[in-house]
Amino acid sequence: MVLGLAAVAIGFMALPFAGLLGRTPWGNLANLLADPFVAEALRLSVLTSLAAMAMSLLLGVPLAWVLARVPFPGRAVVRGIILLPMVLPPVVGGAALLFALGRRGLVGQWLDERFGILLPFSTWGVIVAVTFIAMPFLVITVEAGLRSADLRFEEAAATLGASRLTVLRRVTLPMAWPSIAAGAVLSWARGLGEFGASITFAGNLKGRTQTMPLAVFQALESDRDAAVAISLVMVAVSLAVLVALRERWFRVA
């Protein structure tokens, strides 16, 4: 009975992807992916997701270290706020970004008046939205890696006279590197598929903010074959990432 229910669950999860494969115009797939509409969305998705991954690494790794190694009052609340975008509807995250960084937002109004910076409906707006949604995946992965690391190596290095910076650079970061790499790839994959926060905060402007998920949304109304082709690329990339990282999370062969 257990095996039967498991088989039903597998079938239920795999059925939509089977439908996508069945609808894929294989004979015309190369031409569809070479279409300027698809190529531009792909270029923008790669650009924004890589930029968001870089920002996530720059900000998320130090944040994960603080959460893992520095006890302070309210740490659980801070962790909850950082991880909130993982469970909130992305549209809510986009609306929150708009109220904070929009033209009349809490900080956005000041950015506009002082520096002339307008993030909504711009490529930088997409990067900000993607980073907001994707960075928690890196933080939670790196924090888990740091918590599972053997502190005796760091203590031994400190005992031998290494400074805190040297311990961090020569011991802590190398031990945490597998988690950092896994978190970076996971945040990139999540950023590549981001839709709700991006369309709410940055809009769906072709050539400026229209990433692959937004292109799929638009193509479903006018060119189903193009929508299927883009969807297939995203499914293939996401599946490759999950399979590559399986050892990091599940420890299965």
C-alpha positions in Angstrom: 0.0 0.0 0.0 2.8 2.4 0.9 4.6 1.7 -2.4 1.3 2.2 -4.3 0.7 5.6 -2.6 4.3 6.6 -3.3 3.8 5.7 -7.0 0.6 7.8 -7.1 2.5 10.7 -5.6 5.3 10.4 -8.2 2.8 10.2 -11.0 0.9 13.3 -9.6 4.1 15.3 -9.5 5.5 14.1 -12.8 2.2 14.4 -14.8 2.4 18.1 -15.5 5.9 17.8 -16.8 4.9 14.9 -19.0 2.1 17.1 -20.4 4.8 19.8 -21.1 7.0 17.3 -22.9 4.0 16.1 -24.9 3.1 19.6 -26.0 6.7 20.5 -26.9 7.2 21.2 -30.7 10.4 19.3 -30.9 10.8 19.8 -34.7 10.7 23.6 -34.3 12.3 23.9 -30.9 15.6 25.3 -32.1 13.9 28.0 -34.1 11.7 28.9 -31.2 14.6 29.3 -28.8 16.5 31.4 -31.4 13.6 33.8 -31.7 14.6 37.4 -30.6 11.7 37.4 -28.2 13.0 34.3 -26.4 16.7 35.1 -26.7 16.2 38.6 -25.1 14.2 37.1 -22.2 16.9 34.4 -21.8 19.7 37.0 -21.8 17.9 39.2 -19.3 17.1 36.2 -17.0 20.7 35.0 -17.0 22.0 38.6 -16.4 19.6 39.4 -13.5 19.9 36.0 -11.9 23.7 36.0 -11.9 23.7 39.6 -10.6 21.3 38.6 -7.8 23.5 35.6 -7.0 26.5 37.9 -6.6 24.6 40.2 -4.3 23.3 37.2 -2.4 26.9 36.0 -1.9 28.1 39.4 -0.9 25.4 40.0 1.7 24.2 36.5 2.5 27.4 34.8 3.5 28.3 37.3 6.2 24.6 37.2 7.4 24.7 33.5 7.6 27.9 33.6 9.6 26.4 36.0 12.1 23.3 33.9 12.4 25.3 30.8 12.9 28.1 32.0 15.2 27.0 35.2 17.0 24.4 34.9 19.7 22.4 38.1 20.2 18.9 38.9 21.5 16.2 38.5 18.9 18.3 36.2 16.7 15.3 34.0 16.0 13.2 37.0 15.0 15.9 38.2 12.7 16.2 34.8 11.1 12.5 34.6 10.7 12.5 38.0 8.9 15.4 36.9 6.6 13.6 33.7 5.6 10.2 35.3 5.3 10.4 35.7 1.5 10.7 31.9 1.2 7.1 31.4 2.5 5.4 34.6 1.5 3.6 34.8 -1.8 6.1 36.4 -4.1 3.5 39.0 -5.1 3.4 40.2 -1.5 7.1 40.5 -1.5 6.9 42.6 -4.7 4.3 44.8 -3.1 6.5 45.3 0.0 9.4 46.2 -2.2 7.2 48.7 -4.0 6.1 50.3 -0.8 9.7 50.5 0.4 11.7 51.3 -2.7 9.1 52.7 -5.1 9.0 56.3 -6.2 7.0 57.2 -3.1 8.3 54.4 -0.9 9.9 54.6 2.5 13.4 54.6 1.0 12.7 54.9 -2.7 11.4 58.5 -2.3 14.8 59.5 -0.8 16.7 57.7 -3.4 14.8 59.5 -6.1 15.1 62.9 -4.6 18.8 62.7 -3.6 20.3 60.5 -6.3 17.7 60.3 -9.1 17.6 56.5 -8.6 14.3 54.8 -9.7 14.3 51.1 -9.1 10.8 50.1 -10.2 10.3 49.1 -13.8 14.1 48.9 -14.4 16.6 46.1 -14.9 18.1 47.0 -11.5 14.6 46.6 -10.1 14.5 43.1 -11.3 17.8 42.4 -9.7 16.6 43.8 -6.4 13.4 41.7 -6.5 15.2 38.5 -7.5 17.8 39.1 -4.7 15.1 39.6 -2.2 13.4 36.3 -3.1 16.6 34.2 -3.7 19.0 35.3 -1.0 17.2 33.5 1.9 17.9 30.2 0.1 21.6 30.9 0.2 21.5 32.1 3.8 19.7 29.0 5.2 22.0 26.7 3.2 25.2 28.4 4.4 24.0 28.8 8.0 23.3 25.1 8.1 26.8 24.3 6.7 28.4 26.6 9.3 26.5 25.1 12.2 27.5 21.6 11.2 31.2 22.4 10.8 33.6 21.2 13.4 34.6 24.2 15.6 37.7 22.4 16.9 39.6 23.3 13.7 38.8 27.0 14.3 39.8 26.8 18.0 43.0 25.0 17.1 43.9 27.8 14.6 43.2 30.5 17.2 45.3 28.6 19.7 48.2 28.6 17.3 48.0 32.4 17.1 45.9 33.0 14.0 43.8 36.2 14.0 40.0 36.1 13.7 40.3 37.2 10.1 42.9 34.5 9.3 40.7 31.9 10.9 37.8 33.0 8.9 39.7 33.1 5.6 41.9 30.0 6.1 39.6 27.7 8.1 36.0 28.7 8.3 35.3 29.7 4.7 37.1 26.6 3.2 35.0 24.3 5.5 31.8 26.1 4.5 32.7 26.3 0.8 30.5 23.3 -0.2 27.5 24.9 1.5 28.4 28.3 0.0 28.6 26.8 -3.5 25.3 24.9 -3.0 23.5 28.0 -1.7 24.8 30.1 -4.6 23.6 27.6 -7.2 20.3 27.2 -5.4 19.7 31.0 -5.2 20.6 31.4 -8.8 18.1 28.7 -9.9 15.4 30.3 -7.7 16.2 33.7 -9.2 16.1 32.4 -12.7 12.5 31.3 -12.1 11.3 34.3 -10.1 8.0 35.8 -11.3 5.7 37.3 -8.7 8.0 39.8 -7.1 9.5 40.8 -10.4 6.3 41.6 -12.2 4.9 43.4 -9.2 8.0 45.6 -8.5 9.6 45.8 -12.0 6.8 45.2 -14.4 6.9 43.3 -17.7 8.7 45.5 -20.1 10.3 43.7 -23.1 14.0 44.2 -23.2 14.2 45.8 -19.8 12.4 43.7 -17.2 10.8 40.8 -19.1 12.7 37.7 -17.9 11.9 34.1 -19.0 9.0 33.5 -16.5 7.4 36.8 -17.6 7.9 35.9 -21.2 6.1 32.6 -20.6 3.2 34.5 -19.1 2.9 36.7 -22.1 3.5 34.0 -24.7 0.7 31.9 -23.3 -1.7 34.4 -24.6 -0.2 34.7 -28.1 2.4 32.0 -28.9 1.9 28.7 -27.0 4.8 27.0 -28.7 7.2 29.7 -27.5 5.8 29.5 -24.0 6.3 25.7 -24.0 9.9 26.1 -25.3 10.9 28.6 -22.6 9.2 26.5 -20.0 11.1 23.5 -21.1 14.4 25.3 -20.7 13.5 26.4 -17.2 12.4 22.9 -16.2 15.7 21.4 -17.6 17.8 23.9 -15.7 16.0 23.6 -12.4 16.0 19.8 -12.6 19.7 19.8 -13.3 20.4 22.0 -10.3 18.3 19.8 -8.0 19.9 16.6 -9.2 23.4 18.1 -8.8 22.7 19.2 -5.3 20.9 16.1 -4.1 23.9 14.9 -2.1 24.0 18.2 -0.3 20.5 17.8 1.2 19.4 14.2 1.0 22.5 12.1 1.1 21.1 9.6 -1.3 22.8 7.7 -4.1 
